Amino acid sequence: MRLLDGIGKFEHRQLILKTLLRRLASVQERIRQAAAEYGRDAQQIRLLAVSKTRTLEDVLALASAGQQLFGENYLQEALQKINASSALAPSIEWHFIGPVQSNKTRSIAEHFAWVHSVDRLRIAQRLSEQRSPHLPPLNVCVQVNINDEDAKGGVAPAQAADLCKAVADLPHLCLRGLMAIPAPSDDIHIQRENFRSLRELRDAIMQQGLELDTLSMGMSNDLEAAIAEGATIVRIGTDIFGPRII
Ligand SMILES: *Cc1c(COP(=O)(O)O)cnc(C)c1O
């Protein structure tokens, strides 16, 4: 009886792994198709697997299938996965994509390669001060509150250029671009309008002399619209890992 239970568990786990890898492949295929449809080079679009609330086992399974970029929102949970995976999957590149509180900046500066959610100068300054000079500069996207929603993080569009300039001057940060989480919509025209306004803001800031090579935009529900409007990093959770239960 015991033995049978064990086999059942093993098979159950195998099934979960197979599903996970099938979902990853299907998201990769969606990216390729959208790139072809909208005249983009698929090589210019990186897939960030958003692993918040997911297990270390699932992260490791995806990493061994070649997935390199993982995104986390909650620091404590992220640190556990980062520490546990560092020996087993050293090529994972960790991206912090959640709200950044000032008492968390030191850990974020020490453990991540990227932060997508910088929306205040004070946070950027702390991240730069606390980034070890022995590490490469921390890659940063400025998060923009593209729909001016009260409850959402992100700098107002009108303030984005000034914050970008200030971030670009900080010694241990590397300004890479802009990130947004638009108000959810199932209408691809509205999705595209939101992403287009982030792209136009990026273009306007580049005209002021800054180098921005990244647009971090597009989630499970609006991946295609984001690619149509120029996304270079898409952040996908649900469509890789399945629905979140917590
Ligand atoms: C959770 C999350 C995602 C992924 O969203 P899905 O809809 O699950 O693909 C992307 N970006 C941010 C900032 C998130 O918090």
Ligand as a Chemical Component Dictionary entry (heavy atoms), coordinates in Angstrom:
data_LIG
# 
_chem_comp.id                   LIG 
_chem_comp.type                 NON-POLYMER 
_chem_comp.pdbx_formal_charge   0 
_chem_comp.three_letter_code    LIG 
# 
loop_
_chem_comp_atom.comp_id 
_chem_comp_atom.atom_id 
_chem_comp_atom.alt_atom_id 
_chem_comp_atom.type_symbol 
_chem_comp_atom.charge 
_chem_comp_atom.model_Cartn_x 
_chem_comp_atom.model_Cartn_y 
_chem_comp_atom.model_Cartn_z 
_chem_comp_atom.pdbx_ordinal 
LIG C1 C1 C 0 1.649  38.656 -11.192 1  
LIG C2 C2 C 0 2.297  39.609 -12.118 2  
LIG C3 C3 C 0 2.485  39.292 -13.473 3  
LIG C4 C4 C 0 1.966  38.025 -14.120 4  
LIG O1 O1 O 0 0.587  38.090 -14.288 5  
LIG P1 P1 P 0 -0.224 36.889 -15.001 6  
LIG O2 O2 O 0 -1.521 37.523 -15.323 7  
LIG O3 O3 O 0 -0.326 35.809 -13.980 8  
LIG O4 O4 O 0 0.536  36.472 -16.189 9  
LIG C5 C5 C 0 3.167  40.213 -14.263 10 
LIG N1 N1 N 0 3.630  41.372 -13.762 11 
LIG C6 C6 C 0 3.469  41.711 -12.470 12 
LIG C7 C7 C 0 4.024  43.000 -11.978 13 
LIG C8 C8 C 0 2.803  40.849 -11.605 14 
LIG O5 O5 O 0 2.634  41.199 -10.329 15 
# 
loop_
_chem_comp_bond.comp_id 
_chem_comp_bond.atom_id_1 
_chem_comp_bond.atom_id_2 
_chem_comp_bond.value_order 
_chem_comp_bond.pdbx_ordinal 
LIG C1 C2 SING 1  
LIG C2 C3 SING 2  
LIG C2 C8 DOUB 3  
LIG C3 C4 SING 4  
LIG C3 C5 DOUB 5  
LIG C4 O1 SING 6  
LIG O1 P1 SING 7  
LIG P1 O2 DOUB 8  
LIG P1 O3 SING 9  
LIG P1 O4 SING 10 
LIG C5 N1 SING 11 
LIG N1 C6 DOUB 12 
LIG C6 C7 SING 13 
LIG C6 C8 SING 14 
LIG C8 O5 SING 15 
# 
